[in-house]
Amino acid sequence: MSQPLALIIDDEPDICELLELTLSGMGIETRSAATLEQARTLLKQNRFDLCLTDMRLPDGSGLDLLREIRETHPALPVAVITAHGNMELAIEALKAGAFDFLSKPVDLQQLRSQIGNALRISPRCLRERRTRHILIGDSPAMRTLRGAVEKVSRSQAPVFISGESGTGKELVARMIHRQGPRSEGPFIPVNCGAIPAELMESEFFGHTKGSFTGATRDKEGLFQAADGGTLFLDEVADLPLAMQVKLLRAIQEKRIRPVGSAREIPVDVRILSASHKNLARLVEGGEFRRDLYYRINVIEIPVPPLRERLEDIPILVEHIMERLAKQNRSPLPRIEPAALDQLRRYRFPGNVRELENILERAFALCDGDLIRPADLGIVPAMEPAPAESTSEQETLPLEQRLANIERAEILKALEANDHNKTAAARQLGMSFRSLRYRLKKLGLE
């Protein structure tokens, strides 16, 4: 295979020379342009594998050229070079389709890392994408979601994945990582709401031996563990405000300082984040920093709730049942048409996670290899056909009917309190531990 070819666009000769020497040392040929006009000519004459462009050029903006390249050469990865600290312009470039950005003065270690990532998604290195075999469903909502995943996978822009609990936000994050240039690097997921506030800085940035009581050795943080790969911040809305400030700086500077250390460490991490909460509303209420919100929400991908794609129920049921049969080394059970119809009419407040729990329970309780409506144990009262639901409800054993009522009340309290378990437990008049026990017992955890 011939050497990769890169287009460098910058009107500062020193910057051009630095970039040319660095790329040449990586075995990459270069062509340089000092203006937009020269760059357009070179783009017509050559087939490039990547492009580096300054944002301010004598005859226009690199942002305009970026938009042109997205139209005429959509597979060409473009990294933009911005003045130090001009984060607003960098975010605008990422939203316009830039692969990544570099700040002046250019950090050569970051440059080499970004070039390596860019080459893995260049036109000559495109790989087969298999998102359809993981993000299951043929509904319009799922086709849109798969298309969005494929587009953002080719970028390094931070992505915020929004959606209700149980819709599969982490699965979407894993697919973005797997389909992108960092697929060979680590994918590090972290639940931001599960880390005690006093340990949060150490968990994210690491610490040195003796930096605090109990620090008996150096510890690597999550950013270091994710170096070269992806850090997935699940339930990012649960971060305390003090930690949000430190996280923002780490994302912008691409450097971290372990607790107790006097020096900063460069890190090469792509940030993906998710939450079931409305971040924009939290920003307006002063509970989430506006600057961090704009930094992590460069691109937003909404994950649809299951009730908006009920036509995907049959294929999801088939996929889940095949997995359960394989895990239990059992024959694949059949599902009665009436049971499948009941699933189609259910509203699934717990989304795909609830469907998995329902089928796992039915798999364990069914007689023989046939799953019937009674095996599902769902709440018919939540279906849109009340007359038929009532008769079905009466056929269930008393214990199951009581469990259905309990499940419905708990889900109602969780929904009313934006899925805050502590507040929901208070509304239901029970302890947090008792609520956790019931959620696990009812398959809603």
C-alpha positions as CSV (number, residue, x, y, z in Angstrom):
1,M,0.0,0.0,0.0
2,S,1.3,3.5,-0.9
3,Q,2.1,6.0,1.8
4,P,-0.9,8.0,3.3
5,L,-1.2,11.5,2.0
6,A,-2.1,14.5,4.2
7,L,-3.2,18.0,3.4
8,I,-1.9,20.8,5.7
9,I,-3.5,24.2,5.5
10,D,-1.9,27.0,7.4
11,D,-0.5,30.4,6.5
12,E,2.3,30.3,9.1
13,P,5.4,28.7,7.6
14,D,6.8,27.6,10.9
15,I,3.6,25.7,11.7
16,C,3.5,24.1,8.3
17,E,7.1,23.0,8.6
18,L,6.5,21.5,12.1
19,L,3.5,19.6,10.8
20,E,5.3,18.4,7.7
21,L,8.3,17.1,9.7
22,T,6.2,15.4,12.2
23,L,4.0,13.6,9.6
24,S,7.0,12.7,7.5
25,G,8.5,11.0,10.6
26,M,5.3,8.9,10.7
27,G,5.7,7.8,7.1
28,I,3.0,10.2,5.8
29,E,3.4,12.3,2.6
30,T,2.2,15.9,2.8
31,R,0.9,18.7,0.6
32,S,0.7,22.2,2.0
33,A,-1.5,25.2,1.3
34,A,-1.4,28.7,2.7
35,T,-4.9,29.8,1.5
36,L,-8.4,28.3,1.0
37,E,-7.9,28.7,-2.8
38,Q,-4.7,26.7,-2.8
39,A,-6.4,24.0,-0.6
40,R,-9.4,23.7,-3.0
41,T,-7.0,23.2,-5.9
42,L,-5.0,20.5,-4.1
43,L,-8.3,18.7,-3.0
44,K,-9.3,18.5,-6.7
45,Q,-5.8,17.1,-7.8
46,N,-5.2,14.6,-5.0
47,R,-6.9,11.9,-3.0
48,F,-6.1,12.7,0.7
49,D,-6.3,10.4,3.7
50,L,-6.5,13.2,6.2
51,C,-6.5,17.0,6.5
52,L,-5.2,19.5,9.0
53,T,-6.4,23.1,8.7
54,D,-6.0,26.3,10.6
55,M,-9.2,28.1,11.4
56,R,-8.0,31.6,10.4
57,L,-6.7,31.9,6.8
58,P,-5.9,35.0,4.7
59,D,-8.9,34.4,2.3
60,G,-11.5,33.0,4.7
61,S,-12.3,30.6,7.5
62,G,-11.2,27.0,7.9
63,L,-14.7,26.4,9.1
64,D,-16.1,27.2,5.6
65,L,-13.6,24.7,4.1
66,L,-14.6,22.1,6.6
67,R,-18.2,22.4,5.6
68,E,-17.2,22.1,1.9
69,I,-15.2,19.0,2.6
70,R,-18.1,17.4,4.4
71,E,-20.2,17.9,1.2
72,T,-17.6,16.9,-1.4
73,H,-15.3,14.4,0.5
74,P,-17.5,13.1,3.4
75,A,-15.1,10.3,4.3
76,L,-12.0,12.5,4.7
77,P,-11.2,13.1,8.4
78,V,-10.4,16.8,9.1
79,A,-8.7,18.1,12.3
80,V,-8.8,21.8,12.9
81,I,-6.1,24.0,14.5
82,T,-7.3,26.7,16.8
83,A,-5.8,29.4,18.9
84,H,-5.1,28.3,22.5
85,G,-8.2,28.6,24.7
86,N,-10.6,29.2,21.9
87,M,-12.9,26.4,23.0
88,E,-16.1,27.9,21.5
89,L,-14.6,27.8,18.0
90,A,-13.3,24.2,18.5
91,I,-16.8,23.1,19.6
92,E,-18.3,24.8,16.6
93,A,-15.9,22.9,14.3
94,L,-16.7,19.6,16.0
95,K,-20.4,20.2,15.4
96,A,-19.7,21.0,11.8
97,G,-18.1,17.6,11.4
98,A,-14.4,18.0,12.3
99,F,-12.7,14.8,13.4
100,D,-10.9,16.5,16.2
101,F,-9.1,19.8,17.1
102,L,-5.6,20.9,18.0
103,S,-4.7,24.0,20.1
104,K,-1.7,26.2,19.3
105,P,1.1,25.7,20.3
106,V,0.7,22.2,18.9
107,D,1.5,19.4,21.3
108,L,3.4,16.9,19.1
109,Q,2.4,13.9,21.3
110,Q,-1.3,14.7,20.9
111,L,-0.8,15.4,17.2
112,R,0.8,11.9,16.6
113,S,-2.1,10.3,18.6
114,Q,-4.8,12.1,16.6
115,I,-3.1,11.4,13.3
116,G,-3.0,7.7,14.1
117,N,-6.7,7.8,15.0
118,A,-7.5,9.7,11.8
119,L,-5.8,7.2,9.6
120,R,-7.8,4.4,11.0
121,I,-11.0,6.0,9.6
122,S,-9.6,7.4,6.4
123,P,-11.2,6.3,3.1
124,R,-8.6,3.6,2.5
125,C,-9.2,2.0,6.0
126,L,-13.0,1.9,6.1
127,R,-14.2,-1.3,7.8
128,E,-17.4,-3.2,7.7
129,R,-19.8,-1.8,10.3
130,R,-22.1,-4.2,12.1
131,T,-24.2,-1.9,14.2
132,R,-27.4,-3.5,12.9
133,H,-26.5,-6.8,14.5
134,I,-26.2,-5.2,18.0
135,L,-28.6,-2.3,18.0
136,I,-31.6,-4.6,17.2
137,G,-34.7,-3.4,15.5
138,D,-36.1,-2.4,12.1
139,S,-38.3,0.4,13.3
140,P,-37.7,3.9,11.8
141,A,-36.4,5.0,15.3
142,M,-33.8,2.3,15.3
143,R,-32.7,2.9,11.8
144,T,-32.2,6.6,12.7
145,L,-30.2,5.6,15.8
146,R,-27.9,3.3,13.8
147,G,-27.3,6.0,11.3
148,A,-26.4,8.5,14.1
149,V,-24.0,5.9,15.7
150,E,-22.2,5.4,12.4
151,K,-21.8,9.1,11.8
152,V,-20.4,10.0,15.3
153,S,-18.2,7.0,15.3
154,R,-16.0,8.7,12.7
155,S,-15.5,11.7,14.9
156,Q,-13.6,12.4,18.2
157,A,-16.3,14.9,19.3
158,P,-17.8,14.3,22.8
159,V,-21.2,12.7,22.6
160,F,-24.1,12.9,25.1
161,I,-26.5,9.9,24.9
162,S,-29.9,10.8,26.3
163,G,-32.8,8.5,27.1
164,E,-34.8,6.9,29.8
165,S,-33.5,4.2,32.1
166,G,-33.2,0.8,30.5
167,T,-33.1,2.0,26.9
168,G,-29.6,0.8,26.3
169,K,-27.5,4.0,26.5
170,E,-24.3,2.1,27.5
171,L,-24.8,-0.3,24.5
172,V,-24.9,2.8,22.2
173,A,-21.7,4.1,23.8
174,R,-20.0,0.7,23.3
175,M,-21.0,0.7,19.7
176,I,-19.6,4.2,19.1
177,H,-16.3,3.0,20.6
178,R,-16.3,-0.3,18.7
179,Q,-17.1,1.3,15.3
180,G,-14.5,4.1,15.7
181,P,-10.8,4.5,15.4
182,R,-10.3,3.8,19.1
183,S,-11.8,0.3,19.0
184,E,-8.4,-1.3,19.8
185,G,-8.1,0.9,22.9
186,P,-9.9,0.4,26.3
187,F,-13.6,1.3,26.9
188,I,-13.9,2.4,30.5
189,P,-17.5,2.8,31.8
190,V,-18.1,4.6,35.1
191,N,-21.4,5.2,37.0
192,C,-20.9,8.8,38.2
193,G,-23.7,8.4,40.8
194,A,-22.0,5.3,42.4
195,I,-18.7,7.0,43.5
196,P,-18.6,8.7,46.9
197,A,-18.0,12.4,46.6
198,E,-14.8,12.3,48.8
199,L,-13.2,9.7,46.5
200,M,-14.3,11.1,43.2
201,E,-11.1,13.1,42.3
202,S,-8.9,10.1,43.2
203,E,-11.1,7.8,41.1
204,F,-11.0,10.0,38.0
205,F,-7.4,11.3,38.2
206,G,-5.6,8.8,40.4
207,H,-3.4,9.6,43.4
208,T,0.2,9.3,44.6
209,K,1.4,7.3,47.6
210,G,1.0,9.2,50.8
211,S,-1.3,11.9,49.3
212,F,-3.9,11.2,51.9
213,T,-4.6,8.8,54.7
214,G,-5.0,5.3,53.3
215,A,-3.1,6.1,50.1
216,T,-0.5,3.3,50.5
217,R,0.5,3.2,46.9
218,D,0.2,5.1,43.6
219,K,-3.1,4.5,42.0
220,E,-4.1,5.0,38.3
221,G,-7.3,7.0,37.7
222,L,-10.1,6.3,35.2
223,F,-8.6,8.9,32.7
224,Q,-5.3,7.0,32.7
225,A,-7.0,3.6,32.4
226,A,-9.0,5.0,29.3
227,D,-5.9,6.5,27.7
228,G,-6.0,5.8,24.0
229,G,-9.6,4.7,24.2
230,T,-13.0,5.9,25.5
231,L,-14.2,7.0,28.9
232,F,-18.0,6.6,29.3
233,L,-19.5,8.8,32.0
234,D,-22.9,7.2,32.8
235,E,-25.3,9.2,34.8
236,V,-23.1,12.3,34.4
237,A,-25.8,14.5,35.9
238,D,-25.0,13.0,39.3
239,L,-21.5,14.6,39.4
240,P,-21.1,17.2,42.2
241,L,-20.5,20.8,41.1
242,A,-17.0,20.8,42.5
243,M,-16.1,17.7,40.4
244,Q,-17.7,19.2,37.3
245,V,-15.1,22.1,37.4
246,K,-12.2,19.6,37.5
247,L,-13.7,17.4,34.8
248,L,-14.2,20.4,32.5
249,R,-10.5,21.3,32.8
250,A,-9.4,17.8,32.2
251,I,-11.5,17.5,29.0
252,Q,-10.4,20.9,27.7
253,E,-6.7,20.7,28.5
254,K,-6.4,16.9,27.8
255,R,-4.3,16.7,30.9
256,I,-4.9,15.5,34.5
257,R,-3.1,16.0,37.8
258,P,-3.3,13.0,40.2
259,V,-4.1,13.9,43.8
260,G,-0.8,14.6,45.6
261,S,1.2,15.0,42.4
262,A,3.1,18.2,41.4
263,R,2.9,17.5,37.6
264,E,0.2,17.1,35.0
265,I,-0.1,14.0,32.8
266,P,-1.3,14.2,29.2
267,V,-4.2,11.9,28.4
268,D,-5.7,10.9,25.1
269,V,-9.3,10.1,25.9
270,R,-12.6,10.4,24.0
271,I,-15.5,11.4,26.3
272,L,-19.0,9.8,25.9
273,S,-21.6,10.6,28.5
274,A,-25.2,9.7,29.3
275,S,-28.0,10.4,31.7
276,H,-31.8,9.7,32.0
277,K,-32.2,13.2,33.4
278,N,-32.9,16.4,31.5
279,L,-29.4,18.1,31.5
280,A,-30.7,21.4,30.0
281,R,-33.3,21.7,32.8
282,L,-30.5,21.0,35.4
283,V,-28.4,23.7,33.8
284,E,-31.2,26.2,34.1
285,G,-31.7,25.3,37.7
286,G,-28.0,25.8,38.5
287,E,-27.5,22.1,39.3
288,F,-25.2,21.4,36.3
289,R,-22.5,23.7,35.0
290,R,-23.4,25.4,31.7
291,D,-19.8,25.3,30.3
292,L,-19.5,21.6,31.0
293,Y,-22.9,20.9,29.5
294,Y,-21.8,22.5,26.2
295,R,-18.5,20.7,26.3
296,I,-19.9,17.2,26.7
297,N,-23.0,17.8,24.6
298,V,-21.3,18.7,21.3
299,I,-23.4,16.0,19.7
300,E,-26.5,14.5,21.3
301,I,-27.9,11.1,20.4
302,P,-31.4,10.4,21.9
303,V,-32.2,6.7,22.4
304,P,-35.9,6.0,21.9
305,P,-38.0,4.3,24.6
306,L,-39.3,0.9,23.8
307,R,-42.9,2.1,23.7
308,E,-42.0,4.2,20.7
309,R,-40.8,1.2,18.7
310,L,-43.2,-1.6,19.7
311,E,-42.9,-3.1,16.2
312,D,-39.4,-4.3,17.3
313,I,-40.8,-6.5,20.1
314,P,-40.9,-9.8,18.1
315,I,-37.2,-9.5,17.0
316,L,-36.1,-8.4,20.5
317,V,-38.0,-11.3,22.0
318,E,-36.3,-13.8,19.6
319,H,-32.9,-12.3,20.3
320,I,-33.3,-12.4,24.1
321,M,-34.8,-15.9,24.2
322,E,-31.9,-17.3,22.1
323,R,-29.5,-15.7,24.5
324,L,-31.3,-17.1,27.6
325,A,-31.5,-20.6,26.1
326,K,-27.7,-20.5,25.3
327,Q,-26.9,-19.3,28.8
328,N,-29.0,-22.0,30.5
329,R,-28.1,-24.7,27.9
330,S,-31.8,-25.3,27.4
331,P,-34.0,-25.8,24.4
332,L,-35.3,-22.6,22.9
333,P,-38.9,-22.2,24.2
334,R,-41.8,-21.1,22.0
335,I,-43.9,-18.1,22.9
336,E,-47.7,-18.3,22.5
337,P,-49.2,-15.7,20.0
338,A,-51.4,-14.4,22.9
339,A,-48.3,-13.8,25.0
340,L,-46.5,-12.0,22.2
341,D,-49.6,-9.9,21.6
342,Q,-49.6,-9.0,25.3
343,L,-46.0,-7.8,25.1
344,R,-46.8,-5.8,22.0
345,R,-49.6,-3.9,23.9
346,Y,-47.6,-3.3,27.1
347,R,-46.0,0.1,27.6
348,F,-42.7,-1.0,29.2
349,P,-41.9,1.8,31.7
350,G,-38.6,0.0,32.3
351,N,-37.8,-0.3,28.5
352,V,-35.6,-3.0,27.1
353,R,-34.2,-3.8,30.5
354,E,-37.7,-4.6,31.8
355,L,-38.4,-6.8,28.7
356,E,-35.3,-8.8,29.5
357,N,-36.4,-9.2,33.1
358,I,-39.9,-10.3,32.1
359,L,-38.6,-12.9,29.6
360,E,-36.0,-14.2,32.0
361,R,-38.7,-14.7,34.6
362,A,-41.0,-16.3,32.1
363,F,-38.2,-18.6,30.9
364,A,-37.7,-19.8,34.4
365,L,-41.4,-20.3,35.3
366,C,-42.9,-21.6,32.1
367,D,-44.1,-25.3,31.9
368,G,-42.3,-27.2,29.2
369,D,-41.1,-25.2,26.3
370,L,-44.1,-22.9,25.9
371,I,-44.4,-19.4,27.3
372,R,-48.0,-18.3,28.0
373,P,-49.5,-14.9,29.0
374,A,-49.6,-15.8,32.7
375,D,-45.9,-16.6,32.6
376,L,-45.1,-13.0,31.7
377,G,-46.5,-11.5,35.0
378,I,-46.9,-8.0,33.5
379,V,-49.5,-5.5,34.5
380,P,-52.5,-5.7,32.2
381,A,-54.0,-2.5,33.7
382,M,-51.2,-0.6,32.0
383,E,-52.3,-1.8,28.5
384,P,-54.6,0.2,26.3
385,A,-57.4,-2.5,26.3
386,P,-58.9,-2.3,29.9
387,A,-61.8,-4.7,29.4
388,E,-59.6,-7.6,28.1
389,S,-56.9,-6.7,30.7
390,T,-59.4,-7.1,33.6
391,S,-60.3,-10.7,32.6
392,E,-56.6,-11.6,32.2
393,Q,-55.8,-10.0,35.6
394,E,-58.5,-12.2,37.3
395,T,-56.9,-15.4,36.0
396,L,-53.6,-14.6,37.7
397,P,-52.7,-16.1,41.2
398,L,-53.2,-13.7,44.1
399,E,-49.5,-13.4,44.8
400,Q,-48.8,-12.4,41.2
401,R,-51.6,-9.8,41.2
402,L,-50.2,-8.3,44.4
403,A,-46.8,-8.2,42.8
404,N,-48.2,-6.4,39.7
405,I,-49.8,-3.8,41.9
406,E,-46.6,-3.3,43.9
407,R,-44.6,-3.0,40.6
408,A,-47.0,-0.4,39.2
409,E,-46.8,1.8,42.4
410,I,-43.0,1.6,42.5
411,L,-42.7,2.5,38.9
412,K,-45.1,5.4,39.3
413,A,-43.1,6.8,42.3
414,L,-39.8,6.4,40.4
415,E,-41.3,8.3,37.4
416,A,-42.7,11.0,39.6
417,N,-39.2,11.5,41.2
418,D,-37.2,11.5,38.0
419,H,-35.9,8.0,38.9
420,N,-34.3,9.2,42.2
421,K,-34.6,6.1,44.4
422,T,-34.1,8.0,47.7
423,A,-37.0,10.4,46.9
424,A,-39.2,7.5,45.6
425,A,-38.6,5.5,48.8
426,R,-39.6,8.6,50.8
427,Q,-42.8,9.0,48.8
428,L,-43.7,5.3,49.2
429,G,-43.1,5.5,53.0
430,M,-40.3,2.9,53.0
431,S,-36.5,2.9,53.6
432,F,-34.1,3.1,50.7
433,R,-32.8,-0.4,51.5
434,S,-36.4,-1.8,51.4
435,L,-37.0,-0.2,48.0
436,R,-33.7,-1.7,46.7
437,Y,-34.9,-5.1,47.9
438,R,-38.3,-4.8,46.2
439,L,-36.7,-3.6,42.9
440,K,-34.5,-6.6,42.9
441,K,-37.3,-9.0,43.8
442,L,-39.6,-7.6,41.1
443,G,-36.9,-7.6,38.4
444,L,-36.8,-3.8,38.2
445,E,-33.3,-3.1,39.6
